[in-house]
Amino acid sequence: MNISFNDLKFVHQIGQTLNLEERMRLQLAILKIQEHYIFDEVLFWGRVEGVEKDYYIALGIQYKGQYEFPLKKFFWSSNNYHFAELPKYNEEFAQRAETLREPFTGQHEHIVFRTDEEINFEDSLEIPAQLPAKNFSELERLSYIVQSIEFQCASIPVGSYRLTPTHELIKTTFKGVTAELKNYQHFRQPIRKDKQDLIARDEALYRPDFLDSLVDDTPHNQWSVQTDSTKRNITIRNLIWPGYLGYNNDYTFGYAYFGDGIKNSDFEFLL
């Protein structure tokens, strides 16, 4: 579902690719994830550029036994191609991280936000109810940015998945869609009430458009749908998160991110 190494031709359209060494080493590294975790799919998600080193991201997806929507887990690797699970991030700093314009350094231990406040328990017998937040590292920033892009951008064509009577999500035989925004939906647990109600009433079992539509995203005009000269190879890009690319033709679909991890926070003011 995410980009396969055979579909890198679609990424060429945004001036990105993986060289032969990257492809070979990433394939081996992803196989190691499959050896240690039980996922239905482990896929290459993308690359986040850093000044000194880049970050490679993989995504593990578990469909079986998951009610209504699959489990997703993200893994990261630097230039050593050894994947580890992305950590939880400090919510207190997360929103600030989204507005940062500074590039990633490529050093995962680099401190992005520092907590200078020290705690002295010598003068008190009680530990305060709320402790100051710990430092916010670049790895936490990476975790937040990757999951933000996934939540806000990850998209699939309508009809590429269906919901089973046991409320598991499964792939269908994909036959392509036309290049219209209404034919794409978010690959996430629905947050719109009408879609949630559709699933609750079991009507989603008979509807291909049971997930949140990209048409309803705000701000509007953040999506760009394009085709090549054949009108069969379609790409969809997000203008708030430059570097995100969804793609499909008559037999395959997927998405990936190749970018610097910096959000276009000025998009609303440019409309």
LUMGU-358535 format. One record per atom (N, C-alpha, C): x, y, z; residue in three letters. Coordinates in steps of 0.05 Angstrom, whole numbers, plus 5000, padded with zeros to 4 digits. Each point is the difference from the previous one (the first is absolute). Layout:
BEGIN
XYZALA;...
***
This chain:
BEGIN
501749765000MET;498350245000MET;501850255000MET;501850025019ASN;502050214997ASN;501849944976ASN;501950164995ILE;501649974976ILE;501649745000ILE;499949854979SER;501849784997SER;502450094984SER;502249865002PHE;502450084986PHE;499649994969PHE;498149854991ASN;499449994971ASN;498550244991ASN;498950165018ASP;498350234993ASP;501550275003ASP;502649995003LEU;501650245003LEU;499850194976LEU;499249894978LYS;499750174976LYS;498050235005LYS;498149965017PHE;498150215006PHE;501350225016PHE;501949945017VAL;501350195017VAL;501850184983VAL;500949914977HIS;501750164983HIS;498650274993HIS;497450005000GLN;498550244993GLN;500550235019GLN;500849945024ILE;500650225019ILE;503050025004ILE;501549894981GLY;502950035000GLY;501449835022GLY;498849785008GLN;501249845021GLN;500249714991GLN;501849855013THR;500249724994THR;501949885022THR;500449744998LEU;502049865016LEU;502149884981LEU;502550035008ASN;502149874983ASN;500149705005ASN;501649864985LEU;500049715001LEU;500949905028LEU;502050135012GLU;500949925027GLU;497850045020GLU;498650234999GLU;497850055019GLU;497949784997GLU;499249944976ARG;497949804995ARG;500849735011ARG;502449914995MET;500849745009MET;500249985030MET;501250205012ARG;500350005029ARG;497350035015ARG;498350164989LEU;497450045012LEU;498349744998LEU;500249874977GLN;498549744998GLN;500949805021GLN;502649985004LEU;501049825021LEU;499250095028LEU;500050265005ALA;499350105026ALA;497049955006ALA;498350034979ILE;497249965004ILE;499449705005ILE;501549834987LEU;499749715006LEU;500649935029LEU;501950155012LYS;500749955028LYS;497750095018LYS;498550214992ILE;497750085016ILE;497949774999ILE;499649884977GLN;498149794997GLN;500749755016GLN;502649975005GLU;500949775016GLU;499450035030GLU;499950255009HIS;499750065029HIS;497250095008HIS;498350074980TYR;497350095006TYR;498049854983TYR;497649985010ILE;497949864985ILE;498250224987ILE;500550054974PHE;498450194985PHE;499049864974PHE;497750094991ASP;499149904974ASP;501650134977ASP;501050245005GLU;501650144980GLU;502150175015GLU;502450004989VAL;502050205008VAL;501050144975VAL;499650264999LEU;500450154975LEU;501850245005LEU;501350074978PHE;501750255001PHE;498150244999PHE;500350185019TRP;498150235002TRP;501350254987TRP;502650045004GLY;501250244988GLY;502750075012GLY;500950244993ARG;502550105009ARG;499850295008ARG;500950065025VAL;500050285010VAL;502950104999VAL;500450214986GLU;502750114995GLU;501150135025GLU;502649965005GLY;501450135021GLY;502550134990GLY;501050195015VAL;502450154991VAL;502449814998VAL;500449845021GLU;502349825001GLU;499349724991GLU;497749915007LYS;499149734993LYS;497050014994LYS;499049814985ASP;497149984995ASP;498849795018ASP;497450015003TYR;498549805015TYR;498349844980TYR;500149745002TYR;498349824985TYR;497849905018TYR;497649994989ILE;497649925016ILE;498749754987ILE;499449815017ALA;498449764992ALA;497549995016ALA;497949874989LEU;497449985012LEU;499149715001LEU;499449915024GLY;498949735004GLY;497050025003GLY;498449844986ILE;497150015001ILE;498949725007ILE;498349995020GLN;498749755008GLN;497050034995GLN;498949854981TYR;497150004994TYR;498549795016TYR;501049775002LYS;498649775012LYS;499650065030LYS;497649955009GLY;499450035029GLY;499750285009GLY;500050204981GLN;499750285007GLN;497250094993GLN;498550105019TYR;497350084996TYR;499850274986TYR;498850004976GLU;499450244984GLU;502450134986GLU;502349995013PHE;502350134986PHE;502649865010PHE;501949974981PRO;502549855007PRO;501850155019PRO;501649855014LEU;502150115017LEU;502350094983LEU;501150245006LYS;502350114986LYS;502350045020LYS;502449924992LYS;502450075016LYS;502250094981LYS;501350225009PHE;502250124983PHE;502749935011PHE;501949974982PHE;502749935006PHE;501950204986PHE;502250065013TRP;501950204988TRP;502749884998TRP;501550104982SER;502849934997SER;501650244990SER;502450025008SER;501850204989SER;501549874977SER;502450104994ASN;501549894978ASN;501349735006ASN;499549905024ASN;501049735006ASN;498149784993ASN;497550074992TYR;498049824990TYR;499249785021TYR;500050095026HIS;499149825021HIS;497550135012HIS;497749874994PHE;497450125008PHE;499449955029PHE;498850215013ALA;499049985027ALA;497350145000ALA;498349925019GLU;497350125001GLU;500250305008GLU;498550164987LEU;499950295007LEU;498850025028LEU;501150175017PRO;499150025028PRO;497550185002PRO;498749995023LYS;497950195006LYS;501350275004LYS;498450214994TYR;501150275002TYR;498650155023TYR;501450205010ASN;498950175021ASN;497950194989ASN;497549965008GLU;497850154989GLU;500350305006GLU;501350075021GLU;500350295008GLU;501550154978GLU;502049874987PHE;501650144980PHE;499149944971PHE;498249814997ALA;499449904973ALA;498950224981ALA;498150165010GLN;498950214982GLN;502150204992GLN;501850065019ARG;502250194993ARG;501849884978ARG;500349745001ALA;501849864981ALA;498950024972ALA;497350014997GLU;498850004974GLU;500550274986GLU;500550215014THR;500450274988THR;502950064996THR;501849835008LEU;502950054996LEU;500650024970LEU;501750194994ARG;501050034972ARG;502949914997ARG;501349935022GLU;502749914999GLU;500149714989GLU;501949944983PRO;500349734989PRO;500849805022PRO;499549754995PHE;501049795018PHE;503049994997PHE;501449955022THR;502949984999THR;500949734990THR;498449795006GLY;500949734994GLY;501249865025GLY;500350155022GLN;501049905025GLN;497649955018GLN;499249755004HIS;497449955013HIS;500050085030HIS;502450025012GLU;500150085029GLU;500150305004GLU;500150154978HIS;500150295002HIS;497650105015HIS;500450195019ILE;497850115016ILE;498750234985ILE;497549984994VAL;498550204985VAL;498950215020VAL;498749915021PHE;499050175022PHE;501249915026PHE;501250185014ARG;501449935025ARG;498450095025ARG;499849835020THR;498850085025THR;502350065020THR;500250255007ASP;502250085018ASP;499250005029ASP;497449975005GLU;499150015028GLU;500949755014GLU;501250035023GLU;500849785017GLU;498249975024GLU;499749755009ILE;498349945023ILE;501749945024ILE;499450145022ASN;501449955026ASN;498049895020ASN;500349755007PHE;498149885019PHE;500950025029PHE;502450125004GLU;501150015027GLU;498350165020GLU;498650204990ASP;498450185017ASP;497149915003ASP;499349774988SER;497349925001SER;499949695002SER;498049915016LEU;499649715002LEU;498249894979LEU;498850174985GLU;498149914979GLU;501150064972GLU;499549814982ILE;500850044972ILE;497750164987ILE;500650214985PRO;497950154987PRO;498249824982PRO;497550084998ALA;498149844984ALA;500850004971ALA;501150224990GLN;500850024972GLN;502950074998GLN;501649834988LEU;502850054997LEU;500550154974LEU;502150164999PRO;500750144975PRO;500549804978PRO;499350074975ALA;500449824978ALA;503049964995ALA;500749764991LYS;502849944994LYS;500750134973LYS;502550004993ASN;500950114975ASN;498749864977ASN;499650154978PHE;498749904976PHE;502249964979PHE;500449754992SER;502249934982SER;499150014971SER;502049994982GLU;499450004971GLU;498649744993GLU;500549795013LEU;498649754995LEU;497150025006LEU;499350145022GLU;497250055007GLU;498750184979GLU;501550204991ARG;499050174979ARG;499449844975ARG;501849824993LEU;499649834976LEU;497549835004LEU;499749885023SER;497749835006SER;497450164996SER;499950245011TYR;497650164998TYR;499450084971TYR;502150094985ILE;499650094973ILE;499149774982ILE;501249775003VAL;499349774983VAL;497049925005VAL;499250005026GLN;497349925006GLN;498050224992GLN;500950255000SER;498350224991SER;499549984970SER;502149954985ILE;499849974971ILE;498249764994ILE;500449785014GLU;498349774996GLU;497050065005GLU;499550135022PHE;497250065007PHE;498750204980PHE;501550214993GLN;498950214983GLN;500049944970GLN;501949824992CYS;500449974971CYS;499449724990CYS;500649795015ALA;499949734990ALA;497349954986ALA;500149944974SER;497549984985SER;500049754982SER;497649904995ILE;499649764983ILE;497750054981ILE;500049884977PRO;497750034982PRO;497549865011PRO;497750124994VAL;497549885008VAL;499849734985VAL;499249795015GLY;499749744988GLY;502549825003GLY;502150105012SER;502449845003SER;499949825025SER;498250075019TYR;499649845024TYR;497049975005TYR;499349805015ARG;497349975009ARG;500049905029ARG;497750035013LEU;499749915027LEU;498549745000LEU;501049805015THR;498749745000THR;497849995022THR;498349804999PRO;497949975021PRO;501249995028PRO;502549915003THR;501350005027THR;501450265005THR;499650204983HIS;501150275003HIS;503050014998HIS;501249824984GLU;502850024993GLU;500350134973GLU;502150154997LEU;500550134974LEU;501749824983LEU;499149964975ILE;501549834982ILE;500250144972ILE;502149934985LYS;500350104973LYS;498049874981LYS;499250154980THR;498449884979THR;501649994974THR;498849884980THR;501350014974THR;499750274988THR;502250154999PHE;499950284992PHE;500050024969PHE;498150174990LYS;499750034972LYS;500450294991LYS;501050175018GLY;500550284992GLY;497750185005GLY;500650265000VAL;498050215003VAL;500750234981VAL;498150184996THR;500650234983THR;501350225018THR;501350194987ALA;501650205014ALA;498350235011ALA;498349935020GLU;498350195013GLU;500449975030GLU;500150235015LEU;500649995028LEU;497949835015LEU;497650004991LYS;497849855014LYS;500649705000LYS;501949914984ASN;500649714998ASN;502249925019ASN;500750185019TYR;502149945019TYR;499050045029TYR;501049835018GLN;499250035028GLN;502449945018GLN;499850095025HIS;502249985019HIS;500349715009HIS;502549915002PHE;500649735010PHE;500550035030PHE;497850045015ARG;500050035029ARG;497249935011ARG;499949975026GLN;497449975014GLN;498450254994GLN;497549974991PRO;498450244993PRO;499650185024PRO;500150264996ILE;499450195021ILE;497550164995ILE;498949984975ARG;497550144994ARG;497749825010ARG;498050145013LYS;497849855012LYS;498449844980LYS;499550114976ASP;498449864981ASP;501349744992ASP;502749994998LYS;501449754994LYS;500049815023LYS;500350115024GLN;499849835024GLN;497349875003GLN;497950154994ASP;497349895001ASP;499549794979ASP;501250044977LEU;499849814978LEU;501149735008LEU;502350015014ILE;501349755009ILE;498349885023ILE;499050175018ALA;498549905023ALA;497449864991ALA;498850094978ARG;497549884990ARG;500649764981ARG;502549944997ASP;500949784982ASP;499450064970ASP;499350244994GLU;499650084972GLU;502750024985GLU;502150035015ALA;502750024987ALA;500849744986ALA;498749785008LEU;500749754987LEU;499350004970LEU;498250174992TYR;499150014973TYR;500850264985TYR;501750165013ARG;500850254989ARG;503050014997ARG;501050084976PRO;502950034997PRO;501150265011PRO;498250195006ASP;500950275009ASP;499450035030ASP;500849815016PHE;499350005028PHE;502050145018PHE;502250104988LEU;502050165015LEU;499750294994LEU;501450175015ASP;499850294997ASP;501050084972ASP;498450164986SER;500750094973SER;502050235001SER;501850014981LEU;501950234998LEU;498550254992LEU;497749984988VAL;498450234992VAL;499350185024VAL;499749875023ASP;499150145024ASP;502250135016ASP;502549974991ASP;502350105015ASP;500050314999ASP;500850125022THR;500450295002THR;502850055009THR;501450214990PRO;498950184980PRO;499749864973PRO;498250114984HIS;499449894974HIS;502350064981HIS;500149874978ASN;502150044979ASN;502849915009ASN;500149845021GLN;502649905008GLN;500949764984GLN;498249884984TRP;500749774985TRP;500250064970TRP;501949874987SER;500450044972SER;500049724987SER;498249954981VAL;499849754986VAL;501050034972VAL;501849834991GLN;501250044974GLN;500249724986GLN;500050014973THR;500349764984THR;502250044980THR;501049784989ASP;501950024978ASP;498550014973ASP;501549984979SER;498750024973SER;498149784994SER;500349775013THR;498349774995THR;497350025015THR;499950185020LYS;497750035018LYS;499549765018LYS;501949825000ARG;499749755016ARG;501750005025ARG;502350144999ASN;501750025024ASN;499450265014ASN;498949985024ILE;499150235015ILE;501750045025ILE;500650255006THR;501450075025THR;498450215015THR;500149995026ILE;498650195017ILE;502050115020ILE;500250265002ARG;502050135017ARG;498650185020ARG;501350045023ASN;498950185021ASN;501850245001ASN;498750244999LEU;501550254999LEU;500750115028LEU;498849885021ILE;500850085027ILE;502449845009ILE;500249754992TRP;502449845005TRP;501349934974TRP;501650184989PRO;501449954975PRO;501849755003PRO;500049834981GLY;501549755002GLY;498249765002GLY;497550045007TYR;498149785001TYR;499049944971TYR;499949754993LEU;499149924973LEU;498449755002LEU;497450014991GLY;498449764997GLY;500049934970GLY;499649754993TYR;500149934972TYR;498249764995TYR;499049974976ASN;498649764992ASN;499749994969ASN;499649774991ASN;499249954972ASN;497849795000ASN;499849844979ASP;497849814998ASP;500449755017ASP;502449975012TYR;500549755014TYR;501550035026TYR;501150245006THR;501550035024THR;499550275012THR;500550035026PHE;499850265014PHE;501850005024PHE;500650245010GLY;501750035023GLY;500550295006GLY;501850045019TYR;500850285006TYR;502749995014TYR;501350235000ALA;502650025013ALA;500550305007ALA;502150045016TYR;500850275007TYR;503050024996TYR;500850194983PHE;502950074997PHE;500250305003PHE;500950095023GLY;500250295005GLY;501650065024GLY;499950265008ASP;501650095022ASP;498550005027ASP;497549915000GLY;498549995024GLY;499050275011GLY;500150204983ILE;499150275008ILE;497350064987ILE;498150085017LYS;497350064992LYS;499950274987LYS;498450034979ASN;499550264987ASN;497850145016ASN;500850125022SER;498150135019SER;498750254988SER;501250104978ASP;498950254988ASP;497949944979ASP;499349744996PHE;498249944978PHE;497450155001PHE;498850025023GLU;497450135003GLU;500150294991GLU;502350135005PHE;500350284994PHE;500550054971PHE;500749784985LEU;500750034972LEU;497549964982LEU;497849915012LEU;497649954984LEU;498750264990LEU;
***
